[in-house]
Amino acid sequence: MAQKYEVFYGDKSFIVAGTSPHPYQDHIVFPIDAIDYDGIDPYLELLSRHPDKQGVVFMSSKPGEMFHRFCTSFAEVKAAGGLVVDPSGRVLLIHRNGMWDLPKGKVDAGEFLRQAAMREVREECGVQELRIVSTIKPTFHIYDLKGQRVLKTTFWYLMDCADPERAQPQIEEGITETRWVKQADLEPYIEGSYSNIKLLLALFIGNKKEYGGPDQ
């Protein structure tokens, strides 16, 4: 399987990939090596001139090196969260800032990623009886913070929840609702979510091609 990394910035994405049969018709493609990458600004400017494009693809012979170069050009924030499932298979969603989301938050200094993920789910959703089932691939997104672009890496874990009836929103964190949603009913919620959450939920329900880009 070819290496591929996707970083979201608003409704755009930056993809670092090896050679691929997929033409990436909706993106601007640049063959590039890590040594030649000198920051994101020229590519953002290019996207502003081509609003019809969904993002930029950095096509590299060594995508791992290129992705490392891309990431180290930003200040980094680490977060952790959970894709939480109850005994009937429903997924726990939160509603915050007008968007459907998954519970997550920043990792405290010295805190293990798994501990941070469990803590954030408990704090934001009120549920307590959690068990980590497996590790999910991390998601990446860039945002502006006090005039600086920051790259947030969110480490995700699939969790079982044995006390779904206890779910309640952490109002002081801007969460207005928690909701358990059947997997068959997730698609409307995916549409009303952030790009990285769309990708995560789409992978979960097995619809990667439609929501998360081309199959690898």
MDTraj code that builds the backbone (N, CA, C; nanometers):
import mdtraj as md
import numpy as np

residues = "MET ALA GLN LYS TYR GLU VAL PHE TYR GLY ASP LYS SER PHE ILE VAL ALA GLY THR SER PRO HIS PRO TYR GLN ASP HIS ILE VAL PHE PRO ILE ASP ALA ILE ASP TYR ASP GLY ILE ASP PRO TYR LEU GLU LEU LEU SER ARG HIS PRO ASP LYS GLN GLY VAL VAL PHE MET SER SER LYS PRO GLY GLU MET PHE HIS ARG PHE CYS THR SER PHE ALA GLU VAL LYS ALA ALA GLY GLY LEU VAL VAL ASP PRO SER GLY ARG VAL LEU LEU ILE HIS ARG ASN GLY MET TRP ASP LEU PRO LYS GLY LYS VAL ASP ALA GLY GLU PHE LEU ARG GLN ALA ALA MET ARG GLU VAL ARG GLU GLU CYS GLY VAL GLN GLU LEU ARG ILE VAL SER THR ILE LYS PRO THR PHE HIS ILE TYR ASP LEU LYS GLY GLN ARG VAL LEU LYS THR THR PHE TRP TYR LEU MET ASP CYS ALA ASP PRO GLU ARG ALA GLN PRO GLN ILE GLU GLU GLY ILE THR GLU THR ARG TRP VAL LYS GLN ALA ASP LEU GLU PRO TYR ILE GLU GLY SER TYR SER ASN ILE LYS LEU LEU LEU ALA LEU PHE ILE GLY ASN LYS LYS GLU TYR GLY GLY PRO ASP GLN".split()
xyz = np.array([
    [0.0842, -0.1190, 0.0000],
    [0.0000, 0.0000, 0.0000],
    [0.0883, 0.1248, 0.0000],
    [0.0607, 0.2152, -0.0907],
    [0.1414, 0.3369, -0.1014],
    [0.1196, 0.4262, 0.0199],
    [0.2285, 0.4934, 0.0601],
    [0.2176, 0.5868, 0.1710],
    [0.1388, 0.7099, 0.1290],
    [0.0527, 0.7553, 0.2185],
    [-0.0263, 0.8750, 0.1926],
    [-0.0619, 0.9404, 0.3252],
    [-0.0409, 1.0719, 0.3317],
    [-0.0742, 1.1485, 0.4508],
    [-0.1618, 1.2653, 0.4066],
    [-0.2644, 1.2952, 0.4853],
    [-0.3542, 1.4048, 0.4508],
    [-0.3679, 1.4991, 0.5694],
    [-0.3461, 1.6288, 0.5427],
    [-0.3548, 1.7320, 0.6446],
    [-0.4601, 1.8322, 0.6003],
    [-0.5568, 1.8599, 0.6871],
    [-0.6666, 1.9490, 0.6511],
    [-0.6382, 2.0919, 0.6981],
    [-0.6836, 2.1864, 0.6164],
    [-0.6751, 2.3281, 0.6513],
    [-0.8063, 2.3910, 0.6068],
    [-0.8998, 2.4081, 0.7017],
    [-1.0338, 2.4498, 0.6635],
    [-1.0968, 2.3435, 0.5759],
    [-1.1491, 2.3847, 0.4605],
    [-1.2104, 2.2886, 0.3692],
    [-1.1130, 2.2415, 0.2608],
    [-0.9860, 2.2746, 0.2759],
    [-0.8831, 2.2294, 0.1828],
    [-0.7978, 2.1212, 0.2487],
    [-0.7199, 2.0502, 0.1672],
    [-0.6303, 1.9505, 0.2246],
    [-0.4972, 1.9504, 0.1516],
    [-0.3945, 1.9139, 0.2264],
    [-0.2607, 1.8947, 0.1725],
    [-0.2271, 1.7470, 0.1863],
    [-0.1987, 1.6847, 0.0736],
    [-0.1724, 1.5414, 0.0700],
    [-0.0261, 1.5186, 0.0332],
    [0.0394, 1.4332, 0.1099],
    [0.1743, 1.3887, 0.0762],
    [0.1626, 1.2426, 0.0361],
    [0.2063, 1.2107, -0.0835],
    [0.1854, 1.0759, -0.1348],
    [0.3030, 1.0318, -0.2198],
    [0.3177, 0.9012, -0.2309],
    [0.4094, 0.8441, -0.3272],
    [0.3411, 0.8379, -0.4622],
    [0.3984, 0.7673, -0.5534],
    [0.3363, 0.7544, -0.6844],
    [0.2011, 0.6877, -0.6692],
    [0.1048, 0.7332, -0.7482],
    [-0.0315, 0.6824, -0.7373],
    [-0.0969, 0.6805, -0.8743],
    [-0.1775, 0.5782, -0.9041],
    [-0.2512, 0.5773, -1.0306],
    [-0.3647, 0.6774, -1.0324],
    [-0.4006, 0.7292, -0.9143],
    [-0.5104, 0.8247, -0.9078],
    [-0.4657, 0.9603, -0.9607],
    [-0.5432, 1.0247, -1.0493],
    [-0.4989, 1.1504, -1.1112],
    [-0.5108, 1.2734, -1.0221],
    [-0.5823, 1.2655, -0.9098],
    [-0.6025, 1.3807, -0.8221],
    [-0.6522, 1.5021, -0.9023],
    [-0.7577, 1.4825, -0.9768],
    [-0.8067, 1.5877, -1.0659],
    [-0.8539, 1.7120, -0.9913],
    [-0.8968, 1.6969, -0.8654],
    [-0.9480, 1.8108, -0.7894],
    [-0.8405, 1.8820, -0.7084],
    [-0.7156, 1.8369, -0.7210],
    [-0.6045, 1.8961, -0.6475],
    [-0.4966, 1.9460, -0.7448],
    [-0.4127, 2.0336, -0.6939],
    [-0.2947, 2.0767, -0.7675],
    [-0.1794, 1.9859, -0.7262],
    [-0.1132, 1.9242, -0.8217],
    [-0.0110, 1.8238, -0.7927],
    [0.1280, 1.8799, -0.8191],
    [0.2167, 1.8617, -0.7194],
    [0.3561, 1.9039, -0.7329],
    [0.4481, 1.7852, -0.7057],
    [0.5302, 1.7441, -0.8030],
    [0.6392, 1.6508, -0.7717],
    [0.7440, 1.7272, -0.6901],
    [0.7814, 1.6750, -0.5746],
    [0.8701, 1.7499, -0.4860],
    [0.9438, 1.6553, -0.3921],
    [1.0666, 1.6928, -0.3554],
    [1.1418, 1.6224, -0.2527],
    [1.1437, 1.7084, -0.1272],
    [1.1677, 1.6446, -0.0139],
    [1.1651, 1.7158, 0.1138],
    [1.2598, 1.8341, 0.1144],
    [1.3759, 1.8192, 0.0553],
    [1.4772, 1.9246, 0.0580],
    [1.4305, 2.0501, -0.0151],
    [1.3342, 2.0338, -0.1056],
    [1.2868, 2.1469, -0.1856],
    [1.1671, 2.2183, -0.1245],
    [1.1127, 2.1641, -0.0162],
    [0.9956, 2.2258, 0.0466],
    [1.0399, 2.3378, 0.1397],
    [0.9783, 2.4557, 0.1237],
    [1.0212, 2.5729, 0.2004],
    [0.9020, 2.6470, 0.2601],
    [0.8014, 2.5734, 0.3035],
    [0.6888, 2.6361, 0.3703],
    [0.5609, 2.6333, 0.2892],
    [0.4499, 2.6554, 0.3580],
    [0.3177, 2.6372, 0.2989],
    [0.2652, 2.7603, 0.2267],
    [0.3196, 2.8779, 0.2573],
    [0.2615, 3.0029, 0.2067],
    [0.2452, 3.0084, 0.0542],
    [0.3459, 2.9686, -0.0246],
    [0.3257, 2.9750, -0.1707],
    [0.2088, 2.8884, -0.2195],
    [0.1843, 2.7786, -0.1507],
    [0.0787, 2.6872, -0.1924],
    [-0.0587, 2.7393, -0.1496],
    [-0.0633, 2.8061, -0.0363],
    [-0.1884, 2.8712, 0.0036],
    [-0.2240, 2.9832, -0.0930],
    [-0.1235, 3.0568, -0.1348],
    [-0.1464, 3.1637, -0.2323],
    [-0.1976, 3.1043, -0.3635],
    [-0.1397, 2.9942, -0.4045],
    [-0.1837, 2.9290, -0.5276],
    [-0.3286, 2.8820, -0.5157],
    [-0.3647, 2.8266, -0.4012],
    [-0.5022, 2.7818, -0.3815],
    [-0.5996, 2.8992, -0.3816],
    [-0.5546, 3.0133, -0.3300],
    [-0.6429, 3.1305, -0.3314],
    [-0.6720, 3.1759, -0.4732],
    [-0.5808, 3.1469, -0.5656],
    [-0.6016, 3.1823, -0.7066],
    [-0.6789, 3.0738, -0.7819],
    [-0.6931, 2.9588, -0.7193],
    [-0.7658, 2.8474, -0.7820],
    [-0.8656, 2.7909, -0.6808],
    [-0.9702, 2.8665, -0.6489],
    [-1.0650, 2.8229, -0.5453],
    [-1.1410, 2.6965, -0.5815],
    [-1.1381, 2.6574, -0.7078],
    [-1.2065, 2.5354, -0.7476],
    [-1.1295, 2.4104, -0.7059],
    [-1.0038, 2.4250, -0.6689],
    [-0.9223, 2.3101, -0.6300],
    [-0.9411, 2.2793, -0.4817],
    [-0.9414, 2.1512, -0.4499],
    [-0.9656, 2.1082, -0.3128],
    [-0.8397, 2.1063, -0.2275],
    [-0.7245, 2.1190, -0.2909],
    [-0.6019, 2.1188, -0.2128],
    [-0.4806, 2.0950, -0.2994],
    [-0.3714, 2.0602, -0.2328],
    [-0.2424, 2.0398, -0.2985],
    [-0.1924, 1.8998, -0.2663],
    [-0.1365, 1.8339, -0.3686],
    [-0.0729, 1.7042, -0.3500],
    [0.0771, 1.7211, -0.3701],
    [0.1547, 1.6835, -0.2686],
    [0.2998, 1.6779, -0.2817],
    [0.3360, 1.5339, -0.3163],
    [0.3724, 1.5115, -0.4415],
    [0.4057, 1.3778, -0.4885],
    [0.5559, 1.3574, -0.4713],
    [0.5932, 1.2655, -0.3840],
    [0.7341, 1.2507, -0.3476],
    [0.7783, 1.1059, -0.3584],
    [0.9042, 1.0875, -0.3950],
    [0.9594, 0.9517, -0.3998],
    [0.9810, 0.8966, -0.2592],
    [0.9905, 0.9868, -0.1605],
    [1.0055, 0.9474, -0.0206],
    [0.9005, 1.0238, 0.0619],
    [0.7752, 0.9791, 0.0566],
    [0.6674, 1.0553, 0.1211],
    [0.6843, 1.0690, 0.2720],
    [0.7440, 0.9705, 0.3378],
    [0.7645, 0.9815, 0.4814],
    [0.8549, 1.0987, 0.5165],
    [0.9639, 1.1150, 0.4410],
    [1.0546, 1.2276, 0.4630],
    [0.9860, 1.3599, 0.4307],
    [0.9092, 1.3614, 0.3244],
    [0.8410, 1.4841, 0.2846],
    [0.7372, 1.5232, 0.3897],
    [0.6655, 1.4261, 0.4425],
    [0.5651, 1.4562, 0.5434],
    [0.6313, 1.5100, 0.6702],
    [0.7440, 1.4523, 0.7081],
    [0.8165, 1.5019, 0.8252],
    [0.8594, 1.6467, 0.8041],
    [0.9092, 1.6765, 0.6860],
    [0.9507, 1.8134, 0.6540],
    [0.8314, 1.9090, 0.6615],
    [0.7189, 1.8658, 0.6082],
    [0.5975, 1.9473, 0.6110],
    [0.5563, 1.9759, 0.7551],
    [0.5543, 1.8723, 0.8383],
    [0.5060, 1.8880, 0.9758],
    [0.5977, 1.9750, 1.0598],
    [0.7276, 1.9626, 1.0409],
    [0.8213, 2.0367, 1.1242],
    [0.8271, 2.1842, 1.0889],
    [0.7542, 2.2258, 0.9877],
    [0.7488, 2.3677, 0.9547],
    [0.6412, 2.4406, 1.0361],
    [0.5712, 2.3671, 1.1228],
    [0.4661, 2.4251, 1.2068],
    [0.4959, 2.4011, 1.3540],
    [0.4409, 2.4875, 1.4393],
    [0.4320, 2.4532, 1.5812],
    [0.3306, 2.3397, 1.5929],
    [0.3559, 2.2458, 1.6826],
    [0.2695, 2.1282, 1.6916],
    [0.1917, 2.1253, 1.8222],
    [0.0655, 2.0858, 1.8119],
    [-0.0198, 2.0600, 1.9271],
    [-0.0654, 1.9147, 1.9178],
    [-0.0556, 1.8433, 2.0300],
    [-0.1005, 1.7043, 2.0337],
    [-0.2332, 1.6954, 2.1071],
    [-0.3252, 1.6208, 2.0478],
    [-0.4556, 1.5970, 2.1083],
    [-0.4865, 1.4480, 2.1012],
    [-0.5863, 1.4063, 2.1779],
    [-0.6276, 1.2663, 2.1769],
    [-0.7775, 1.2599, 2.1984],
    [-0.8383, 1.1572, 2.1405],
    [-0.9829, 1.1457, 2.1525],
    [-1.0309, 1.0061, 2.1215],
    [-1.1635, 0.9911, 2.1236],
    [-1.2196, 0.8586, 2.1055],
    [-1.3350, 0.8523, 2.0080],
    [-1.3374, 0.7449, 1.9331],
    [-1.4554, 0.7059, 1.8569],
    [-1.5212, 0.5995, 1.9440],
    [-1.6271, 0.6408, 2.0130],
    [-1.6847, 0.5610, 2.1207],
    [-1.8113, 0.4903, 2.0723],
    [-1.8201, 0.3614, 2.1000],
    [-1.9322, 0.2792, 2.0545],
    [-1.9973, 0.2127, 2.1754],
    [-2.1308, 0.2141, 2.1776],
    [-2.2017, 0.1509, 2.2893],
    [-2.2328, 0.0045, 2.2560],
    [-2.2909, -0.0726, 2.3493],
    [-2.3145, -0.2152, 2.3241],
    [-2.4029, -0.2443, 2.2031],
    [-2.4867, -0.1493, 2.1621],
    [-2.5718, -0.1726, 2.0451],
    [-2.5067, -0.1253, 1.9150],
    [-2.3835, -0.0744, 1.9225],
    [-2.3119, -0.0330, 1.8029],
    [-2.3283, 0.1123, 1.7652],
    [-2.3967, 0.1903, 1.8486],
    [-2.4132, 0.3327, 1.8191],
    [-2.2849, 0.4094, 1.8499],
    [-2.2647, 0.5188, 1.7766],
    [-2.1448, 0.6022, 1.7912],
    [-2.1805, 0.7282, 1.8696],
    [-2.0918, 0.7685, 1.9597],
    [-2.1145, 0.8860, 2.0425],
    [-2.0615, 1.0113, 1.9729],
    [-2.1521, 1.1052, 1.9423],
    [-2.1159, 1.2325, 1.8799],
    [-2.1426, 1.3462, 1.9769],
    [-2.0680, 1.4548, 1.9599],
    [-2.0942, 1.5765, 2.0363],
    [-2.1230, 1.6899, 1.9386],
    [-2.2002, 1.7884, 1.9849],
    [-2.2297, 1.9060, 1.9025],
    [-2.1661, 2.0270, 1.9689],
    [-2.0735, 2.0904, 1.8942],
    [-1.9995, 2.2042, 1.9482],
    [-1.9722, 2.3030, 1.8345],
    [-1.9927, 2.4303, 1.8623],
    [-1.9684, 2.5360, 1.7630],
    [-2.0445, 2.5118, 1.6333],
    [-2.1651, 2.4581, 1.6468],
    [-2.2492, 2.4376, 1.5294],
    [-2.2116, 2.3191, 1.4432],
    [-2.1186, 2.2348, 1.4895],
    [-2.0707, 2.1211, 1.4105],
    [-2.0795, 1.9931, 1.4925],
    [-2.1012, 1.8817, 1.4230],
    [-2.0936, 1.7510, 1.4881],
    [-1.9480, 1.7078, 1.4931],
    [-1.9093, 1.6522, 1.6069],
    [-1.7684, 1.6255, 1.6321],
    [-1.7570, 1.4984, 1.7157],
    [-1.6328, 1.4566, 1.7392],
    [-1.6030, 1.3475, 1.8307],
    [-1.5297, 1.4041, 1.9513],
    [-1.5471, 1.3453, 2.0691],
    [-1.4801, 1.3977, 2.1883],
    [-1.3285, 1.3848, 2.1784],
    [-1.2612, 1.4950, 2.2096],
    [-1.1149, 1.4982, 2.2012],
    [-1.0661, 1.6224, 2.2734],
    [-0.9345, 1.6286, 2.2983],
    [-0.8781, 1.7473, 2.3598],
    [-0.7272, 1.7370, 2.3680],
    [-0.6652, 1.8448, 2.4118],
    [-0.5194, 1.8509, 2.4173],
    [-0.4636, 1.7527, 2.5206],
    [-0.3458, 1.7018, 2.4886],
    [-0.2741, 1.6122, 2.5791],
    [-0.1961, 1.6975, 2.6790],
    [-0.2137, 1.6692, 2.8069],
    [-0.1407, 1.7429, 2.9099],
    [0.0058, 1.6995, 2.9127],
    [0.0912, 1.7880, 2.9613],
    [0.2334, 1.7566, 2.9737],
    [0.2532, 1.6317, 3.0589],
    [0.3307, 1.5370, 3.0075],
    [0.3590, 1.4147, 3.0807],
    [0.2497, 1.3102, 3.0759],
    [0.1424, 1.3372, 3.0055],
    [0.0281, 1.2458, 3.0006],
    [0.0428, 1.1486, 2.8847],
    [0.0133, 1.0217, 2.9089],
    [0.0126, 0.9236, 2.8014],
    [-0.1065, 0.9498, 2.7097],
    [-0.0892, 0.9194, 2.5804],
    [-0.1937, 0.9469, 2.4820],
    [-0.3236, 0.8748, 2.5164],
    [-0.3145, 0.7495, 2.5547],
    [-0.4354, 0.6728, 2.5871],
    [-0.5064, 0.7323, 2.7088],
    [-0.4283, 0.7734, 2.8077],
    [-0.4883, 0.8358, 2.9252],
    [-0.5603, 0.9647, 2.8867],
    [-0.4964, 1.0444, 2.8005],
    [-0.5565, 1.1708, 2.7575],
    [-0.6871, 1.1459, 2.6831],
    [-0.6879, 1.0460, 2.5955],
    [-0.8086, 1.0159, 2.5186],
    [-0.9242, 0.9762, 2.6109],
    [-0.8959, 0.8889, 2.7066],
    [-1.0001, 0.8451, 2.8000],
    [-1.0483, 0.9623, 2.8856],
    [-0.9549, 1.0437, 2.9329],
    [-0.9926, 1.1582, 3.0165],
    [-1.0826, 1.2544, 2.9407],
    [-1.0462, 1.2849, 2.8160],
    [-1.1247, 1.3797, 2.7377],
    [-1.2658, 1.3284, 2.7119],
    [-1.2795, 1.2012, 2.6801],
    [-1.4134, 1.1452, 2.6573],
    [-1.4961, 1.1532, 2.7852],
    [-1.4355, 1.1197, 2.8976],
    [-1.5090, 1.1244, 3.0247],
    [-1.5503, 1.2666, 3.0593],
    [-1.4581, 1.3615, 3.0404],
    [-1.4889, 1.4993, 3.0747],
    [-1.5950, 1.5590, 2.9839],
    [-1.5819, 1.5350, 2.8539],
    [-1.6705, 1.6015, 2.7582],
    [-1.8078, 1.5353, 2.7469],
    [-1.8146, 1.4060, 2.7811],
    [-1.9390, 1.3323, 2.7562],
    [-2.0019, 1.2702, 2.8797],
    [-1.9339, 1.2706, 2.9939],
    [-1.9933, 1.2199, 3.1158],
    [-1.9867, 1.0695, 3.1354],
    [-1.9623, 0.9932, 3.0290],
    [-1.9532, 0.8472, 3.0423],
    [-1.8238, 0.8110, 3.1146],
    [-1.8247, 0.6981, 3.1862],
    [-1.7092, 0.6607, 3.2672],
    [-1.6566, 0.5212, 3.2367],
    [-1.7447, 0.4289, 3.2019],
    [-1.7040, 0.2895, 3.1831],
    [-1.6570, 0.2681, 3.0394],
    [-1.5307, 0.3017, 3.0172],
    [-1.4708, 0.2975, 2.8839],
    [-1.3606, 0.1929, 2.8774],
    [-1.3453, 0.1374, 2.7591],
    [-1.2359, 0.0432, 2.7337],
    [-1.1821, 0.0682, 2.5937],
    [-1.0510, 0.0865, 2.5823],
    [-0.9902, 0.1047, 2.4509],
    [-0.9822, -0.0296, 2.3798],
    [-1.0380, -0.0341, 2.2590],
    [-1.0399, -0.1563, 2.1789],
    [-0.9209, -0.1617, 2.0854],
    [-0.8925, -0.0493, 2.0199],
    [-0.7824, -0.0468, 1.9236],
    [-0.7412, 0.0966, 1.8966],
    [-0.6278, 0.1108, 1.8308],
    [-0.5771, 0.2407, 1.7888],
    [-0.6246, 0.2709, 1.6474],
    [-0.6693, 0.3927, 1.6246],
    [-0.7104, 0.4380, 1.4918],
    [-0.6022, 0.5323, 1.4387],
    [-0.5884, 0.5404, 1.3087],
    [-0.4873, 0.6293, 1.2519],
    [-0.5121, 0.7739, 1.2967],
    [-0.4055, 0.8494, 1.3237],
    [-0.4225, 0.9894, 1.3655],
    [-0.4733, 1.0758, 1.2510],
    [-0.5302, 1.1887, 1.2866],
    [-0.5691, 1.2884, 1.1874],
    [-0.4887, 1.4151, 1.2123],
    [-0.4776, 1.4963, 1.1069],
    [-0.3954, 1.6166, 1.1125],
    [-0.4745, 1.7345, 1.0572],
    [-0.4673, 1.8478, 1.1262],
    [-0.5227, 1.9682, 1.0645],
    [-0.4465, 2.0909, 1.1119],
    [-0.4459, 2.1908, 1.0255],
    [-0.3756, 2.3160, 1.0499],
    [-0.4794, 2.4219, 1.0830],
    [-0.4470, 2.5056, 1.1802],
    [-0.5340, 2.6183, 1.2117],
    [-0.4487, 2.7357, 1.2570],
    [-0.5088, 2.8528, 1.2596],
    [-0.4374, 2.9741, 1.2982],
    [-0.4618, 3.0034, 1.4459],
    [-0.3536, 3.0287, 1.5189],
    [-0.3614, 3.0577, 1.6612],
    [-0.2700, 3.1754, 1.6935],
    [-0.3318, 3.2876, 1.7279],
    [-0.2575, 3.4082, 1.7661],
    [-0.1543, 3.4462, 1.6600],
    [-0.1993, 3.4436, 1.5356],
    [-0.1135, 3.4849, 1.4254],
    [-0.0123, 3.3811, 1.3805],
    [-0.0198, 3.2611, 1.4359],
    [0.0729, 3.1540, 1.4000],
    [-0.0045, 3.0335, 1.3504],
    [0.0458, 2.9684, 1.2464],
    [-0.0181, 2.8457, 1.1989],
    [0.0325, 2.7289, 1.2817],
    [-0.0643, 2.6504, 1.3288],
    [-0.0351, 2.5388, 1.4173],
    [-0.0842, 2.4102, 1.3528],
    [-0.0068, 2.3050, 1.3661],
    [-0.0477, 2.1731, 1.3194],
    [-0.0921, 2.0908, 1.4393],
    [-0.2185, 2.0503, 1.4392],
    [-0.2683, 1.9650, 1.5471],
    [-0.2719, 1.8206, 1.4980],
    [-0.2049, 1.7345, 1.5726],
    [-0.2119, 1.5911, 1.5488],
    [-0.3034, 1.5321, 1.6548],
    [-0.4102, 1.4666, 1.6106],
    [-0.5041, 1.4056, 1.7048],
    [-0.4912, 1.2543, 1.6958],
    [-0.4613, 1.1934, 1.8096],
    [-0.4457, 1.0488, 1.8189],
    [-0.5791, 0.9899, 1.8653],
    [-0.6304, 0.8964, 1.7853],
    [-0.7653, 0.8449, 1.8064],
    [-0.7636, 0.6992, 1.8515],
    [-0.8638, 0.6664, 1.9325],
    [-0.8787, 0.5296, 1.9806],
    [-1.0250, 0.4875, 1.9690],
    [-1.0447, 0.3659, 1.9214],
    [-1.1785, 0.3072, 1.9217],
    [-1.2056, 0.2572, 2.0619],
    [-1.3196, 0.2980, 2.1200],
    [-1.3530, 0.2641, 2.2575],
    [-1.4904, 0.2006, 2.2670],
    [-1.5034, 0.1071, 2.3612],
    [-1.6333, 0.0547, 2.4033],
    [-1.6811, 0.1352, 2.5233],
    [-1.8124, 0.1580, 2.5301],
    [-1.8709, 0.2274, 2.6445],
    [-1.9815, 0.1404, 2.7036],
    [-1.9699, 0.1103, 2.8344],
    [-2.0676, 0.0232, 2.8999],
    [-2.1758, 0.1009, 2.9743],
    [-2.1650, 0.2347, 2.9802],
    [-2.2673, 0.3132, 3.0501],
    [-2.3173, 0.4288, 2.9629],
    [-2.3728, 0.3973, 2.8446],
    [-2.4143, 0.5025, 2.7511],
    [-2.5223, 0.5941, 2.8067],
    [-2.6015, 0.5442, 2.9021],
    [-2.7105, 0.6253, 2.9574],
    [-2.6585, 0.7452, 3.0362],
    [-2.5311, 0.7458, 3.0714],
    [-2.4746, 0.8558, 3.1494],
    [-2.4276, 0.9729, 3.0623],
    [-2.4344, 0.9589, 2.9315],
    [-2.3815, 1.0630, 2.8426],
    [-2.4525, 1.1961, 2.8641],
    [-2.3730, 1.3003, 2.8836],
    [-2.4258, 1.4358, 2.8936],
    [-2.3158, 1.5329, 2.8525],
    [-2.3527, 1.6456, 2.7918],
    [-2.2525, 1.7369, 2.7370],
    [-2.1826, 1.8188, 2.8448],
    [-2.0550, 1.8476, 2.8229],
    [-1.9795, 1.9377, 2.9104],
    [-2.0058, 2.0810, 2.8628],
    [-2.1070, 2.1424, 2.9177],
    [-2.1548, 2.2726, 2.8722],
    [-2.0452, 2.3782, 2.8787],
    [-1.9624, 2.3743, 2.9838],
    [-1.8596, 2.4769, 3.0002],
    [-1.7524, 2.4716, 2.8921],
    [-1.7467, 2.3603, 2.8177],
    [-1.6540, 2.3488, 2.7048],
    [-1.7238, 2.3767, 2.5720],
    [-1.8431, 2.4337, 2.5772],
    [-1.9137, 2.4701, 2.4559],
    [-1.9864, 2.3561, 2.3879],
    [-1.9947, 2.2425, 2.4542],
    [-2.0665, 2.1273, 2.3978],
    [-2.2131, 2.1389, 2.4351],
    [-2.2990, 2.1437, 2.3373],
    [-2.4419, 2.1647, 2.3630],
    [-2.5224, 2.0355, 2.3638],
    [-2.4648, 1.9278, 2.3093],
    [-2.5411, 1.8027, 2.3020],
    [-2.4467, 1.6852, 2.2848],
    [-2.4803, 1.5736, 2.3466],
    [-2.4208, 1.4449, 2.3138],
    [-2.5307, 1.3593, 2.2529],
    [-2.4947, 1.2792, 2.1540],
    [-2.5974, 1.1984, 2.0877],
    [-2.5379, 1.0654, 2.0436],
    [-2.6082, 0.9577, 2.0746],
    [-2.5722, 0.8246, 2.0247],
    [-2.6416, 0.8027, 1.8908],
    [-2.5638, 0.7691, 1.7883],
    [-2.6166, 0.7586, 1.6525],
    [-2.5863, 0.6203, 1.5955],
    [-2.6888, 0.5572, 1.5404],
    [-2.6676, 0.4289, 1.4730],
    [-2.5748, 0.4477, 1.3533],
    [-2.4929, 0.3472, 1.3260],
    [-2.3995, 0.3576, 1.2143],
    [-2.4714, 0.3817, 1.0826],
    [-2.5874, 0.3212, 1.0658],
    [-2.6629, 0.3378, 0.9413],
    [-2.7138, 0.4803, 0.9238],
    [-2.7179, 0.5572, 1.0332],
    [-2.7714, 0.6944, 1.0280],
    [-2.6622, 0.8009, 1.0334],
    [-2.5352, 0.7625, 1.0186],
    [-2.4249, 0.8563, 1.0397],
    [-2.4044, 0.9567, 0.9262],
    [-2.4425, 0.9215, 0.8053],
    [-2.4055, 1.0056, 0.6911],
    [-2.4507, 1.1510, 0.7026],
    [-2.5734, 1.1824, 0.7474],
    [-2.6096, 1.3238, 0.7627],
    [-2.5224, 1.3968, 0.8642],
    [-2.4780, 1.3271, 0.9656],
    [-2.3903, 1.3878, 1.0658],
    [-2.2503, 1.4109, 1.0089],
    [-2.2074, 1.3190, 0.9241],
    [-2.0777, 1.3358, 0.8575],
    [-2.0781, 1.4633, 0.7744],
    [-2.1890, 1.4884, 0.7058],
    [-2.1986, 1.6083, 0.6221],
    [-2.1869, 1.7349, 0.7060],
    [-2.2302, 1.7311, 0.8314],
    [-2.2260, 1.8478, 0.9165],
    [-2.1082, 1.8468, 1.0115],
    [-1.9947, 1.7934, 0.9659],
    [-1.8788, 1.7805, 1.0526],
    [-1.7547, 1.8391, 0.9855],
    [-1.6443, 1.8363, 1.0584],
    [-1.5165, 1.8842, 1.0074],
    [-1.4545, 1.7798, 0.9149],
    [-1.3621, 1.8254, 0.8309],
    [-1.3046, 1.7359, 0.7302],
    [-1.2360, 1.6148, 0.7920],
    [-1.1593, 1.6364, 0.9004],
    [-1.0898, 1.5215, 0.9592],
    [-1.1868, 1.4249, 1.0271],
    [-1.2966, 1.4774, 1.0805],
    [-1.3980, 1.3904, 1.1413],
    [-1.4752, 1.3167, 1.0322],
    [-1.5012, 1.3842, 0.9208],
    [-1.5634, 1.3158, 0.8071],
    [-1.4811, 1.1947, 0.7654],
    [-1.3498, 1.2161, 0.7560],
    [-1.2620, 1.1075, 0.7145],
    [-1.2664, 0.9931, 0.8155],
    [-1.2588, 1.0258, 0.9424],
    [-1.2564, 0.9236, 1.0467],
    [-1.3852, 0.8416, 1.0482],
    [-1.4986, 0.9098, 1.0443],
    [-1.6263, 0.8392, 1.0464],
    [-1.6491, 0.7601, 0.9179],
    [-1.6034, 0.8169, 0.8065],
    [-1.6191, 0.7459, 0.6800],
    [-1.5380, 0.6175, 0.6778],
    [-1.4167, 0.6235, 0.7312],
    [-1.3367, 0.5017, 0.7418],
    [-1.4067, 0.3994, 0.8318],
    [-1.4691, 0.4494, 0.9362],
    [-1.5362, 0.3600, 1.0313],
    [-1.6536, 0.2872, 0.9664],
    [-1.7307, 0.3582, 0.8854],
    [-1.8472, 0.2933, 0.8234],
    [-1.8138, 0.2338, 0.6865],
    [-1.6859, 0.2419, 0.6470],
    [-1.6421, 0.1739, 0.5256],
    [-1.6721, 0.2462, 0.3972],
    [-1.6830, 0.3798, 0.4024],
    [-1.7145, 0.4572, 0.2820],
    [-1.5999, 0.5533, 0.2505],
    [-1.4782, 0.5009, 0.2522],
    [-1.3595, 0.5844, 0.2397],
    [-1.3552, 0.6608, 0.1087],
    [-1.3927, 0.5971, -0.0013],
    [-1.3787, 0.6612, -0.1317],
    [-1.4617, 0.7880, -0.1403],
    [-1.5832, 0.7864, -0.0863],
    [-1.6697, 0.9032, -0.0995],
    [-1.6256, 1.0182, -0.0108],
    [-1.5851, 0.9890, 0.1128],
    [-1.5588, 1.0955, 0.2083],
    [-1.4107, 1.1196, 0.2351],
    [-1.3294, 1.0180, 0.2174],
    [-1.1914, 1.0332, 0.2599],
    [-1.0899, 1.0363, 0.1481],
    [-1.1332, 1.0522, 0.0249],
    [-1.0376, 1.0557, -0.0847],
    [-1.0245, 0.9193, -0.1495],
    [-0.9328, 0.9049, -0.2440],
    [-0.9198, 0.7814, -0.3201],
    [-0.8688, 0.6664, -0.2328],
    [-0.9122, 0.5469, -0.2677],
    [-0.8563, 0.4292, -0.2009],
    [-0.7084, 0.4176, -0.2340],
    [-0.6316, 0.3683, -0.1400],
    [-0.4890, 0.3489, -0.1629],
    [-0.4627, 0.2039, -0.2036],
])
top = md.Topology()
chain = top.add_chain()
for i, resn in enumerate(residues, 1):
    res = top.add_residue(resn, chain, resSeq=i)
    for name in ("N", "CA", "C"):
        top.add_atom(name, md.element.get_by_symbol(name[0]), res)
traj = md.Trajectory(xyz[None], top)
